[in-house]
Amino acid sequence: MKGYWLIIGTEISDQEAQAEYSRLWKPIGEKYQARINPSKEPPLLMEARDAHRLIIVEFPSLAIAKACYSDPAYGEAMRFAQQASKRVLVIFEGDLG
C-alpha cells in the first residue's frame, strides 16, 4: 500500500518562507518519489474553520512517507513551512487511487 501525507493549512502568511520551503522541498520530494495531489481531481476542503489549503502527498509506501518526514533535510525545510502558515500534517497508509 502507498503512504500519504495529508496537510491541512491556513492561508500563507509569509510568502518568502513558503518560496524557500518550495525550493527545499523539490529535491526532497524527488528523492522520496513524492507526488503532490496525485488524483485528477484536486481535494475539496469542506467544513474547514481556519483551514484554507488541503494537500495530499503520495509516496510509494508508508515506510517511505515516514522516512521522508524523518529526513534531516525535510526537518530544515519544515521550519520554513511552519513559518509560512499554520498546518497539520497526518501520515497514513492506503490506496487513494
C-alpha positions, 0 to 999 in steps of 0.5 A, a space after each residue: 500500500 502507498 503512504 500519504 501525507 495529508 496537510 491541512 493549512 491556513 492561508 500563507 502568511 509569509 510568502 518568502 518562507 513558503 518560496 524557500 520551503 518550495 525550493 527545499 522541498 523539490 529535491 526532497 520530494 524527488 528523492 522520496 518519489 513524492 507526488 503532490 495531489 496525485 488524483 485528477 481531481 484536486 481535494 475539496 476542503 469542506 467544513 474547514 474553520 481556519 483551514 484554507 489549503 488541503 494537500 495530499 502527498 503520495 509516496 510509494 509506501 508508508 515506510 517511505 512517507 515516514 522516512 521522508 518526514 524523518 529526513 534531516 533535510 525535510 526537518 530544515 525545510 519544515 521550519 520554513 513551512 511552519 513559518 509560512 502558515 499554520 498546518 497539520 500534517 497526518 501520515 497514513 497508509 492506503 490506496 487513494 487511487 
